[in-house]
Amino acid sequence: MVKGKRFVVLDAEDWEALVEWLETLEDLEIAREALVALRSAKGDREKAGWLPWEEIRGELA
């Protein structure tokens, strides 16, 4: 303990794996929320707030 706090030392590979794991959890939560919105809109992507693919295709490059 340092100043009453626990700490850990990780090597770079373990740190990167931890960050990737956290990002995956975040992505899963976003996907779950999108699915709930889509189901609530009875499959209507526009009503669920999804943007048309044609409008955003160029933004993902």
C-alpha positions in Angstrom: 0.0 0.0 0.0 1.1 3.5 -0.8 -0.6 6.3 1.1 -3.4 4.0 2.1 -4.1 2.9 -1.5 -3.5 -0.4 -3.2 -1.6 -0.4 -6.5 -0.3 -2.9 -9.0 2.4 -2.9 -11.6 1.6 -4.4 -15.0 3.8 -5.0 -18.0 2.8 -3.3 -21.2 1.3 -6.5 -22.7 -1.0 -7.0 -19.7 -2.0 -3.3 -19.7 -2.9 -3.5 -23.4 -4.9 -6.6 -22.8 -6.8 -4.9 -19.9 -7.5 -1.9 -22.0 -8.7 -4.1 -24.9 -11.0 -6.0 -22.5 -12.5 -2.8 -21.2 -13.1 -1.5 -24.7 -14.8 -4.8 -25.6 -17.1 -4.4 -22.6 -17.9 -0.9 -23.7 -18.7 -2.0 -27.2 -20.9 -4.8 -25.9 -22.9 -2.3 -23.9 -23.3 0.0 -26.9 -24.6 -3.0 -29.0 -27.0 -4.0 -26.3 -28.4 -0.5 -26.0 -28.8 -0.4 -29.8 -30.6 -3.7 -29.9 -33.0 -2.6 -27.1 -33.7 0.6 -29.1 -34.3 -1.4 -32.3 -36.6 -3.9 -30.6 -38.5 -1.0 -29.0 -39.0 0.5 -32.5 -40.2 -2.9 -33.7 -37.3 -3.3 -36.1 -37.6 0.2 -37.7 -34.0 1.4 -37.8 -35.0 5.0 -38.4 -37.4 5.1 -35.4 -34.6 3.5 -33.3 -32.4 6.5 -34.2 -30.0 4.7 -36.6 -28.6 6.6 -39.4 -28.9 5.4 -43.0 -25.8 3.5 -44.2 -25.6 5.7 -47.3 -25.2 8.8 -45.1 -22.4 7.5 -42.9 -20.5 5.1 -45.2 -17.7 7.6 -45.9 -17.1 8.5 -42.3 -15.9 5.0 -41.4 -12.8 4.9 -43.6 
